[in-house]
Amino acid sequence: MSRIQINRCKKGLLLKFLLSLVIIACLVQSAVALDTEKTGQSDQGLLAIVNARIVPVVGQEIPSGTILVENGKIKALGPDLKIPSGTRIVEARGLTAYPGMIDSYSSLGLVEISGVPATVDNRETGRINPQVKAIEALKYDSMHIPIARSNGIVAAVVAPSGGLIAGQSTLVKLDGWTNREMVIKESLALVVELPGLRGGRRGFMGLGAQQAAVSTEQALTELKELFDKARMYEVRREQAAKNLLLPRPDFDETSHCLLPVVKGELPVIFSVQADKDILQTIRFVQEQKIKAILYGVHQGYKVAEEIKQAGIPCLIGSLYEQPPVWEDGYDSLFLNPVLLHRAGVKIAFSSSSSSAAKDLPYHAAKAAAFGLDRLEALKAVTIYPAQIFGVDKLMGSLEAGKLANIVLAEGDLLELGTRIEKVFIEGREVDLNNRYTELLEKFRKREREK
């Protein structure tokens, strides 16, 4: 074959290749256009939820209105909104729109099957671990995350456990391909676990209760020493930076990680239960001048006025537990949030779990059944946790400018029989399929094939 023929052959192949690229580009463009036409969604990411009963939790309820979403945020909401052309329309007639719920304390993504150690990663070895971050161990594909999400929970505080200083909790949204993609606030609060109720009710028939190895007073004394050491560490670093003749202290990981706490930049979640221990913790917080949040507080109602005066919010522990002390009465855990709220304490409910995270609304419902105002119960799983953790400008209610975390339900969000029809996280409709729906379909199919 001559050189001219070879060159012609090469040019022919090149033309065919370029023609193929043009055809592929046209097909892709057609597919995108078809998809846009099918969804009715423009390049602006506009979405309108229409004819819904809207419960914003702040402000007046809207009996029938529209929520306009643009680029993942609520642009406007009201009874008579003009909807731009090209907007994707979601018909919500007969449904109620609520803000997505926030689980204020959970082990979502850290514990898969509590009885299988290989799937439990919620604690680190040792007692003092301020450097530990829950996000590092978060299992983003945990089966419990889509289960919780399908019940209207859009965000959760994931907290480590174990030791005196368990580590740093993280606030995550319940949607994302990786743990980093799920993060809302990576270092949310340091978790400190104080001894439980001494002589409390544990084990079968109340037997097996053991005295705590370390008292709350001893634990707080140890914590004070750690905080003082961190402050001195910072002073030495600052002096060394100003005066080159002074030696710079060796890097101390524990002190370094406690600096945001002693500076008042990072709050501390104190897991504390007994009334006497709560009072000791309040005094410690005031002396140390740190930001604090109380978690658990089973006997908080006994010192509700002191908690209110200290201005410390409370995360209510699981209401699935039994009263820790017989004398408190069978209903003490259910009345606890009611009495705390009446005293003026800001409260938020938590699942304190991974497998039971889906039941978050029912903890609020239990308190409502024992006297807590229903709207207050709803706020305690939406706007109140957002306020406690400083993200209320971002989420927690249905307001213009906030993330479009929206739940469409066929009834009251706190009722056990209510069906969740759609969930939107940052304006994107998320898949509600989960392990439960898979099993339901499996056994439905079995019945059909009989």
ChimeraX attribute file (.defattr): number of C-alpha atoms within 10 A of each C-alpha:
attribute: neighborCount
match mode: 1-to-1
recipient: residues
	/A:1	5
	/A:2	6
	/A:3	8
	/A:4	8
	/A:5	10
	/A:6	11
	/A:7	11
	/A:8	11
	/A:9	12
	/A:10	11
	/A:11	12
	/A:12	11
	/A:13	12
	/A:14	12
	/A:15	12
	/A:16	12
	/A:17	11
	/A:18	11
	/A:19	12
	/A:20	12
	/A:21	12
	/A:22	11
	/A:23	11
	/A:24	12
	/A:25	12
	/A:26	12
	/A:27	12
	/A:28	11
	/A:29	12
	/A:30	12
	/A:31	12
	/A:32	12
	/A:33	11
	/A:34	12
	/A:35	12
	/A:36	15
	/A:37	13
	/A:38	10
	/A:39	12
	/A:40	16
	/A:41	17
	/A:42	15
	/A:43	9
	/A:44	11
	/A:45	17
	/A:46	24
	/A:47	27
	/A:48	25
	/A:49	20
	/A:50	25
	/A:51	22
	/A:52	24
	/A:53	22
	/A:54	25
	/A:55	19
	/A:56	21
	/A:57	19
	/A:58	13
	/A:59	10
	/A:60	9
	/A:61	13
	/A:62	18
	/A:63	13
	/A:64	19
	/A:65	21
	/A:66	26
	/A:67	27
	/A:68	26
	/A:69	27
	/A:70	20
	/A:71	16
	/A:72	19
	/A:73	25
	/A:74	24
	/A:75	19
	/A:76	18
	/A:77	21
	/A:78	16
	/A:79	16
	/A:80	11
	/A:81	14
	/A:82	11
	/A:83	16
	/A:84	12
	/A:85	10
	/A:86	17
	/A:87	20
	/A:88	22
	/A:89	17
	/A:90	15
	/A:91	13
	/A:92	22
	/A:93	14
	/A:94	13
	/A:95	23
	/A:96	24
	/A:97	30
	/A:98	26
	/A:99	31
	/A:100	27
	/A:101	31
	/A:102	30
	/A:103	32
	/A:104	31
	/A:105	30
	/A:106	25
	/A:107	27
	/A:108	30
	/A:109	27
	/A:110	26
	/A:111	25
	/A:112	20
	/A:113	13
	/A:114	13
	/A:115	9
	/A:116	9
	/A:117	10
	/A:118	10
	/A:119	15
	/A:120	16
	/A:121	20
	/A:122	21
	/A:123	20
	/A:124	16
	/A:125	9
	/A:126	11
	/A:127	14
	/A:128	18
	/A:129	25
	/A:130	21
	/A:131	17
	/A:132	20
	/A:133	24
	/A:134	27
	/A:135	25
	/A:136	13
	/A:137	17
	/A:138	23
	/A:139	18
	/A:140	21
	/A:141	14
	/A:142	16
	/A:143	17
	/A:144	25
	/A:145	25
	/A:146	22
	/A:147	24
	/A:148	26
	/A:149	28
	/A:150	24
	/A:151	25
	/A:152	30
	/A:153	30
	/A:154	29
	/A:155	28
	/A:156	26
	/A:157	27
	/A:158	28
	/A:159	30
	/A:160	29
	/A:161	20
	/A:162	18
	/A:163	19
	/A:164	23
	/A:165	24
	/A:166	27
	/A:167	29
	/A:168	28
	/A:169	27
	/A:170	25
	/A:171	26
	/A:172	26
	/A:173	22
	/A:174	26
	/A:175	23
	/A:176	13
	/A:177	9
	/A:178	12
	/A:179	19
	/A:180	14
	/A:181	13
	/A:182	20
	/A:183	18
	/A:184	17
	/A:185	17
	/A:186	19
	/A:187	18
	/A:188	23
	/A:189	27
	/A:190	30
	/A:191	26
	/A:192	28
	/A:193	21
	/A:194	24
	/A:195	22
	/A:196	21
	/A:197	24
	/A:198	17
	/A:199	14
	/A:200	18
	/A:201	18
	/A:202	16
	/A:203	10
	/A:204	8
	/A:205	7
	/A:206	13
	/A:207	10
	/A:208	12
	/A:209	14
	/A:210	13
	/A:211	13
	/A:212	13
	/A:213	9
	/A:214	12
	/A:215	16
	/A:216	23
	/A:217	15
	/A:218	13
	/A:219	15
	/A:220	19
	/A:221	13
	/A:222	13
	/A:223	17
	/A:224	15
	/A:225	11
	/A:226	16
	/A:227	19
	/A:228	15
	/A:229	18
	/A:230	24
	/A:231	18
	/A:232	13
	/A:233	19
	/A:234	16
	/A:235	13
	/A:236	16
	/A:237	18
	/A:238	12
	/A:239	14
	/A:240	15
	/A:241	13
	/A:242	10
	/A:243	11
	/A:244	9
	/A:245	9
	/A:246	12
	/A:247	12
	/A:248	15
	/A:249	12
	/A:250	8
	/A:251	10
	/A:252	11
	/A:253	12
	/A:254	16
	/A:255	21
	/A:256	17
	/A:257	18
	/A:258	20
	/A:259	18
	/A:260	16
	/A:261	22
	/A:262	20
	/A:263	15
	/A:264	14
	/A:265	12
	/A:266	19
	/A:267	21
	/A:268	23
	/A:269	26
	/A:270	26
	/A:271	23
	/A:272	26
	/A:273	22
	/A:274	23
	/A:275	18
	/A:276	15
	/A:277	22
	/A:278	26
	/A:279	17
	/A:280	15
	/A:281	21
	/A:282	21
	/A:283	13
	/A:284	17
	/A:285	19
	/A:286	12
	/A:287	10
	/A:288	16
	/A:289	13
	/A:290	17
	/A:291	18
	/A:292	25
	/A:293	21
	/A:294	24
	/A:295	27
	/A:296	24
	/A:297	27
	/A:298	29
	/A:299	24
	/A:300	28
	/A:301	23
	/A:302	18
	/A:303	18
	/A:304	23
	/A:305	17
	/A:306	17
	/A:307	23
	/A:308	17
	/A:309	12
	/A:310	16
	/A:311	15
	/A:312	18
	/A:313	24
	/A:314	29
	/A:315	27
	/A:316	27
	/A:317	26
	/A:318	23
	/A:319	25
	/A:320	15
	/A:321	9
	/A:322	15
	/A:323	20
	/A:324	23
	/A:325	19
	/A:326	12
	/A:327	8
	/A:328	13
	/A:329	11
	/A:330	13
	/A:331	12
	/A:332	21
	/A:333	27
	/A:334	24
	/A:335	20
	/A:336	22
	/A:337	35
	/A:338	23
	/A:339	20
	/A:340	26
	/A:341	21
	/A:342	13
	/A:343	17
	/A:344	15
	/A:345	23
	/A:346	21
	/A:347	26
	/A:348	31
	/A:349	32
	/A:350	29
	/A:351	26
	/A:352	26
	/A:353	22
	/A:354	25
	/A:355	21
	/A:356	17
	/A:357	25
	/A:358	21
	/A:359	24
	/A:360	27
	/A:361	26
	/A:362	19
	/A:363	22
	/A:364	27
	/A:365	22
	/A:366	19
	/A:367	22
	/A:368	21
	/A:369	15
	/A:370	14
	/A:371	15
	/A:372	23
	/A:373	15
	/A:374	15
	/A:375	12
	/A:376	20
	/A:377	28
	/A:378	26
	/A:379	24
	/A:380	27
	/A:381	27
	/A:382	30
	/A:383	26
	/A:384	26
	/A:385	30
	/A:386	24
	/A:387	17
	/A:388	19
	/A:389	17
	/A:390	13
	/A:391	16
	/A:392	16
	/A:393	14
	/A:394	17
	/A:395	26
	/A:396	32
	/A:397	27
	/A:398	28
	/A:399	22
	/A:400	15
	/A:401	16
	/A:402	20
	/A:403	25
	/A:404	30
	/A:405	29
	/A:406	30
	/A:407	27
	/A:408	25
	/A:409	23
	/A:410	18
	/A:411	16
	/A:412	16
	/A:413	24
	/A:414	20
	/A:415	12
	/A:416	12
	/A:417	10
	/A:418	13
	/A:419	17
	/A:420	20
	/A:421	16
	/A:422	21
	/A:423	28
	/A:424	22
	/A:425	23
	/A:426	22
	/A:427	22
	/A:428	18
	/A:429	13
	/A:430	17
	/A:431	13
	/A:432	17
	/A:433	12
	/A:434	17
	/A:435	11
	/A:436	14
	/A:437	12
	/A:438	11
	/A:439	11
	/A:440	12
	/A:441	11
	/A:442	11
	/A:443	11
	/A:444	11
	/A:445	11
	/A:446	10
	/A:447	9
	/A:448	7
	/A:449	7
	/A:450	5
